[in-house]
Amino acid sequence: MREKPQKLVDVSYSIRRAVLADREAIQDLIAASARGLSRIHYDDAQIEAAVSEVFGVDTDLIDDETYFVAETDSGQLVGCGGWSRRKNLYGGDQFADRNSERLQPGIEPARIRAFFVHPDFAWQGIGRSLLSTCEGDALAHGFQSLELMATLPGIPLYEAEGYVQGQTFDLELSHGIILPLIKMTKSLCDTA
């Protein structure tokens, strides 16, 4: 089990749109984040099944230019996250149950997707910065609300940023493994 570390050093990073060349580094970041930051809430079998079957790069987000990375001055990716104008609520390219249809801005909520921070850089505002970037970008594209499917470790960040918990969802993975998730929503009209 990993505990919240003491903040020892300020990390200097910038946020930019992800490109396809980042794909492998993003996948490695996602796996490291899931394995390092999820142990308080999920067991090893849940984490490994999620990394194998659900958590991963969604190329649609990169192609749509709605996925962002936080990168240190030395070029290390320390965080990633995005928003989507597509109906798919979660899952990387390997996730079989995908819906890539377009959402209607102003009518349907945009999706907040695939937020991960490297365990060595957690709790330093990286996730919050990425989330703010995504919210602003979605609002600029005409979306008035957001929804996401949160992993249990992500709930404190999303609640602190005004997201409201909704329905609990048990995602069934291989070998009968269940991954509890929580649907969360936020109105952008209240923050604009």
C-alpha positions as semicolon CSV with decimal commas, in nm:
position;residue;x (nm);y (nm);z (nm)
1;M;0,000;0,000;0,000
2;R;0,138;0,340;-0,099
3;E;0,078;0,633;0,133
4;K;0,060;0,997;0,032
5;P;0,424;1,114;0,021
6;Q;0,561;1,428;0,175
7;K;0,612;1,690;-0,094
8;L;0,989;1,715;-0,108
9;V;1,060;1,905;-0,429
10;D;0,852;2,125;-0,654
11;V;0,827;1,972;-0,997
12;S;0,844;2,204;-1,293
13;Y;0,622;2,089;-1,578
14;S;0,425;2,215;-1,872
15;I;0,104;2,088;-2,026
16;R;0,073;2,021;-2,397
17;R;-0,150;1,827;-2,632
18;A;-0,047;1,465;-2,669
19;V;0,072;1,336;-3,007
20;L;0,084;0,981;-3,139
21;A;0,460;0,968;-3,075
22;D;0,376;0,990;-2,701
23;R;0,169;0,671;-2,712
24;E;0,424;0,432;-2,559
25;A;0,531;0,677;-2,287
26;I;0,165;0,743;-2,200
27;Q;0,094;0,370;-2,178
28;D;0,391;0,325;-1,943
29;L;0,274;0,621;-1,733
30;I;-0,078;0,479;-1,707
31;A;0,050;0,140;-1,590
32;A;0,289;0,297;-1,335
33;S;0,012;0,521;-1,201
34;A;-0,240;0,240;-1,168
35;R;0,009;0,009;-1,000
36;G;0,149;0,276;-0,769
37;L;-0,156;0,476;-0,666
38;S;-0,446;0,228;-0,666
39;R;-0,336;-0,021;-0,400
40;I;-0,531;0,145;-0,120
41;H;-0,855;0,084;-0,312
42;Y;-0,794;-0,216;-0,540
43;D;-0,610;-0,545;-0,502
44;D;-0,337;-0,675;-0,734
45;A;-0,577;-0,883;-0,944
46;Q;-0,807;-0,584;-1,002
47;I;-0,517;-0,355;-1,092
48;E;-0,354;-0,598;-1,334
49;A;-0,684;-0,682;-1,504
50;A;-0,764;-0,310;-1,538
51;V;-0,420;-0,232;-1,686
52;S;-0,455;-0,521;-1,929
53;E;-0,818;-0,477;-2,031
54;V;-0,931;-0,118;-1,969
55;F;-0,666;0,138;-1,868
56;G;-0,470;0,252;-2,168
57;V;-0,425;0,499;-2,447
58;D;-0,740;0,591;-2,639
59;T;-0,606;0,694;-2,980
60;D;-0,934;0,877;-3,057
61;L;-0,847;1,132;-2,787
62;I;-0,504;1,197;-2,938
63;D;-0,645;1,214;-3,291
64;D;-0,916;1,457;-3,171
65;E;-0,648;1,672;-2,999
66;T;-0,832;1,649;-2,667
67;Y;-0,569;1,453;-2,472
68;F;-0,297;1,631;-2,278
69;V;0,028;1,538;-2,108
70;A;0,221;1,706;-1,828
71;E;0,590;1,700;-1,913
72;T;0,891;1,798;-1,705
73;D;1,164;2,024;-1,837
74;S;1,371;1,710;-1,903
75;G;1,094;1,558;-2,118
76;Q;0,953;1,303;-1,871
77;L;0,578;1,255;-1,887
78;V;0,444;1,283;-1,532
79;G;0,070;1,309;-1,596
80;C;-0,193;1,265;-1,863
81;G;-0,563;1,322;-1,905
82;G;-0,816;1,441;-2,151
83;W;-1,171;1,517;-2,245
84;S;-1,376;1,370;-2,524
85;R;-1,647;1,474;-2,763
86;R;-1,726;1,105;-2,817
87;K;-1,976;0,887;-2,629
88;N;-1,717;0,643;-2,494
89;L;-1,691;0,709;-2,120
90;Y;-1,379;0,504;-2,039
91;G;-1,134;0,249;-2,174
92;G;-0,824;0,250;-2,392
93;D;-0,792;0,111;-2,743
94;Q;-0,781;-0,245;-2,603
95;F;-1,123;-0,208;-2,433
96;A;-1,375;-0,402;-2,643
97;D;-1,694;-0,213;-2,545
98;R;-1,635;0,124;-2,716
99;N;-1,868;0,385;-2,864
100;S;-1,691;0,647;-3,076
101;E;-2,004;0,832;-3,189
102;R;-1,987;1,210;-3,152
103;L;-2,161;1,393;-2,868
104;Q;-2,374;1,704;-2,926
105;P;-2,218;2,013;-2,762
106;G;-2,464;2,206;-2,547
107;I;-2,694;1,904;-2,520
108;E;-2,479;1,613;-2,404
109;P;-2,195;1,628;-2,149
110;A;-1,837;1,596;-2,269
111;R;-1,641;1,311;-2,114
112;I;-1,340;1,352;-1,885
113;R;-1,111;1,064;-1,969
114;A;-0,802;0,869;-1,868
115;F;-0,641;1,080;-1,594
116;F;-0,321;0,936;-1,452
117;V;-0,026;1,085;-1,262
118;H;0,306;0,912;-1,209
119;P;0,330;0,797;-0,844
120;D;0,657;0,986;-0,791
121;F;0,482;1,313;-0,881
122;A;0,142;1,260;-0,717
123;W;-0,027;1,522;-0,500
124;Q;0,159;1,814;-0,655
125;G;-0,126;1,969;-0,854
126;I;-0,057;1,795;-1,185
127;G;-0,398;1,625;-1,205
128;R;-0,571;1,949;-1,107
129;S;-0,383;2,143;-1,379
130;L;-0,469;1,883;-1,643
131;L;-0,834;1,884;-1,534
132;S;-0,855;2,263;-1,553
133;T;-0,704;2,255;-1,902
134;C;-0,958;1,996;-2,016
135;E;-1,254;2,178;-1,865
136;G;-1,155;2,504;-2,036
137;D;-1,104;2,331;-2,368
138;A;-1,440;2,147;-2,350
139;L;-1,618;2,472;-2,260
140;A;-1,451;2,648;-2,555
141;H;-1,592;2,373;-2,780
142;G;-1,949;2,439;-2,662
143;F;-1,992;2,176;-2,391
144;Q;-2,180;2,294;-2,083
145;S;-2,137;1,990;-1,862
146;L;-1,898;1,701;-1,804
147;E;-1,921;1,343;-1,689
148;L;-1,663;1,082;-1,605
149;M;-1,624;0,733;-1,469
150;A;-1,392;0,768;-1,171
151;T;-1,166;0,506;-1,026
152;L;-1,179;0,508;-0,648
153;P;-0,836;0,680;-0,610
154;G;-0,953;0,965;-0,836
155;I;-1,265;1,058;-0,640
156;P;-1,098;1,304;-0,396
157;L;-0,953;1,510;-0,683
158;Y;-1,281;1,521;-0,874
159;E;-1,486;1,608;-0,565
160;A;-1,241;1,887;-0,476
161;E;-1,296;2,026;-0,827
162;G;-1,675;2,029;-0,802
163;Y;-1,774;1,692;-0,947
164;V;-2,071;1,519;-0,786
165;Q;-2,085;1,145;-0,726
166;G;-2,361;0,954;-0,898
167;Q;-2,418;0,589;-0,971
168;T;-2,174;0,321;-0,858
169;F;-2,075;0,090;-1,141
170;D;-1,909;-0,251;-1,112
171;L;-1,707;-0,315;-1,426
172;E;-1,672;-0,689;-1,486
173;L;-1,328;-0,788;-1,611
174;S;-1,191;-1,131;-1,704
175;H;-1,196;-1,419;-1,457
176;G;-1,492;-1,263;-1,272
177;I;-1,284;-0,972;-1,143
178;I;-1,495;-0,668;-1,053
179;L;-1,358;-0,312;-1,064
180;P;-1,581;-0,066;-0,872
181;L;-1,612;0,274;-1,041
182;I;-1,823;0,585;-0,970
183;K;-1,995;0,800;-1,231
184;M;-1,946;1,171;-1,158
185;T;-2,079;1,490;-1,319
186;K;-2,011;1,863;-1,323
187;S;-2,185;2,162;-1,476
188;L;-1,956;2,408;-1,651
189;C;-2,229;2,673;-1,650
190;D;-2,171;2,727;-1,276
191;T;-1,799;2,790;-1,329
192;A;-1,801;2,993;-1,651
